[in-house]
Amino acid sequence: MAERVFLNSDNIAQFVCPQCKKLWRKDLSAIQNPTQNVVFNCKCPCGHAFPVVLERRQFHRRETNLGGAFIHDRKQTRGIIVVKNISLGGLGFELTNDYRIASGDVVLVRFNLDDPFGTLVTKETLIRKIRGTYVGAEFIEQIWKHDLLHLYVSEP
């Protein structure tokens, strides 16, 4: 399986060898077509070669599996969700039932992080996409550096 690598705003990518766990950074400004993901092979200084998918996202996405809930006041709907990933820009979650929400709806999401404090997160989101039971949502308010969610998403 290909390793995922993210480009930062300076076109610097951080690589981690899946075999020896060595970490290094490389300037990838020369790679064209910034709107698409790029797949290539990478070779670690230890000699191990592995495939890499270079993702061009505004924010790193952290994979999760957190239970939570959503509340949709306008349609008077609420339900249980499983948060699958979180970034500073939004989150992706799975619906546990066939709820009536659509792209463009604003819903409140609540879930606890699996950090040592079990931090409760309550954020208003804008639904951007729905594929089957998977929902992609964007945070309406910016996540500030002092916000515990910022720390959670930023840690490895």
C-alpha positions as CSV (number, residue, x, y, z in Angstrom):
1,M,0.0,0.0,0.0
2,A,1.3,3.5,-0.9
3,E,2.3,5.9,1.9
4,R,0.5,9.2,2.0
5,V,2.6,12.3,1.9
6,F,1.3,15.9,2.2
7,L,2.7,19.0,0.7
8,N,2.8,22.1,2.9
9,S,2.3,25.6,1.6
10,D,6.0,25.9,0.8
11,N,5.9,22.7,-1.4
12,I,7.9,20.8,1.2
13,A,6.9,17.1,1.8
14,Q,7.8,15.0,4.8
15,F,8.6,11.4,4.2
16,V,8.7,8.5,6.7
17,C,10.2,5.2,5.7
18,P,7.8,2.3,6.5
19,Q,10.7,0.0,7.2
20,C,13.3,2.0,9.3
21,K,11.0,4.9,10.3
22,K,13.6,7.5,9.3
23,L,12.0,10.9,8.6
24,W,13.3,13.4,6.0
25,R,11.9,16.4,4.1
26,K,12.2,17.3,0.5
27,D,11.3,20.3,-1.6
28,L,8.9,19.2,-4.4
29,S,8.4,22.5,-6.1
30,A,9.3,21.0,-9.4
31,I,6.3,18.7,-9.5
32,Q,3.6,20.3,-11.8
33,N,-0.2,20.1,-11.7
34,P,-0.9,21.1,-8.1
35,T,-4.6,20.1,-8.3
36,Q,-4.1,16.4,-8.6
37,N,-2.5,13.7,-6.4
38,V,0.8,12.4,-7.8
39,V,2.0,8.8,-7.3
40,F,5.7,7.9,-7.4
41,N,8.3,5.6,-5.9
42,C,10.5,6.9,-3.1
43,K,13.8,5.5,-1.9
44,C,14.9,5.9,1.7
45,P,18.6,6.4,2.6
46,C,18.4,2.9,4.2
47,G,17.8,1.5,0.7
48,H,14.1,0.6,1.1
49,A,11.9,1.7,-1.8
50,F,8.2,2.3,-1.4
51,P,5.3,3.9,-3.3
52,V,4.1,7.3,-2.3
53,V,0.9,9.2,-3.0
54,L,1.6,13.0,-2.8
55,E,-1.6,14.6,-1.6
56,R,-2.2,18.3,-2.2
57,R,-4.6,19.3,0.6
58,Q,-4.8,22.6,2.4
59,F,-4.7,20.7,5.7
60,H,-3.4,17.4,6.9
61,R,-6.2,14.9,7.5
62,R,-6.0,12.6,10.6
63,E,-7.7,9.2,10.4
64,T,-10.0,8.5,13.4
65,N,-12.8,6.2,14.5
66,L,-14.7,8.4,17.0
67,G,-18.3,8.0,18.0
68,G,-20.4,11.2,18.0
69,A,-23.7,12.8,17.1
70,F,-25.1,15.4,14.8
71,I,-28.0,17.8,15.2
72,H,-29.8,19.4,12.3
73,D,-32.1,22.0,13.7
74,R,-33.7,23.1,10.5
75,K,-34.9,19.6,9.6
76,Q,-35.3,18.7,13.3
77,T,-33.1,15.7,12.8
78,R,-30.4,14.2,15.0
79,G,-28.5,11.1,14.8
80,I,-25.4,9.0,15.6
81,I,-22.2,9.3,13.5
82,V,-18.7,7.8,13.4
83,V,-16.0,10.4,12.7
84,K,-13.6,8.9,10.3
85,N,-11.2,11.7,9.7
86,I,-10.5,15.3,10.9
87,S,-8.5,18.2,9.6
88,L,-8.3,21.8,10.5
89,G,-10.8,22.5,7.7
90,G,-13.4,20.0,8.5
91,L,-14.2,16.3,9.0
92,G,-15.5,13.2,7.4
93,F,-18.1,11.0,9.1
94,E,-20.3,8.0,8.5
95,L,-24.0,8.1,9.2
96,T,-25.3,5.1,11.1
97,N,-28.8,5.4,9.7
98,D,-30.5,6.9,6.6
99,Y,-30.8,10.5,7.8
100,R,-32.2,13.3,5.7
101,I,-29.3,15.7,5.2
102,A,-28.1,17.2,2.0
103,S,-25.1,19.2,0.6
104,G,-25.4,22.8,1.7
105,D,-27.1,21.9,5.1
106,V,-25.6,23.3,8.3
107,V,-25.4,20.7,11.1
108,L,-23.9,20.8,14.6
109,V,-21.5,17.8,15.3
110,R,-20.4,16.6,18.7
111,F,-17.8,14.0,19.5
112,N,-15.1,13.2,22.0
113,L,-11.5,13.0,21.0
114,D,-9.5,9.9,22.0
115,D,-6.9,12.2,23.7
116,P,-6.0,11.7,27.4
117,F,-8.8,14.2,28.4
118,G,-11.6,12.8,26.2
119,T,-12.1,16.4,24.9
120,L,-15.6,17.2,23.8
121,V,-15.7,18.9,20.4
122,T,-18.9,20.8,19.3
123,K,-18.6,22.4,15.9
124,E,-21.0,23.9,13.4
125,T,-20.3,22.4,10.0
126,L,-21.4,22.9,6.4
127,I,-22.2,19.7,4.5
128,R,-20.0,19.6,1.4
129,K,-20.5,16.1,0.0
130,I,-22.4,12.9,0.6
131,R,-21.5,9.5,-0.9
132,G,-23.7,6.8,0.4
133,T,-23.4,7.0,4.2
134,Y,-20.1,9.0,4.1
135,V,-20.4,12.7,4.7
136,G,-17.7,15.4,4.1
137,A,-18.3,18.5,6.1
138,E,-16.4,21.8,6.5
139,F,-16.0,23.7,9.8
140,I,-17.9,27.0,9.6
141,E,-15.6,28.7,12.2
142,Q,-11.8,28.6,11.9
143,I,-9.9,26.3,14.2
144,W,-7.4,28.5,16.2
145,K,-4.0,27.4,17.4
146,H,-5.1,27.5,21.0
147,D,-8.0,25.1,20.2
148,L,-7.5,21.6,21.5
149,L,-8.7,20.2,18.2
150,H,-5.8,22.0,16.5
151,L,-3.3,20.2,18.8
152,Y,-5.1,16.9,18.2
153,V,-5.0,17.1,14.4
154,S,-1.4,18.4,14.4
155,E,0.2,15.7,16.6
156,P,1.6,12.6,14.7
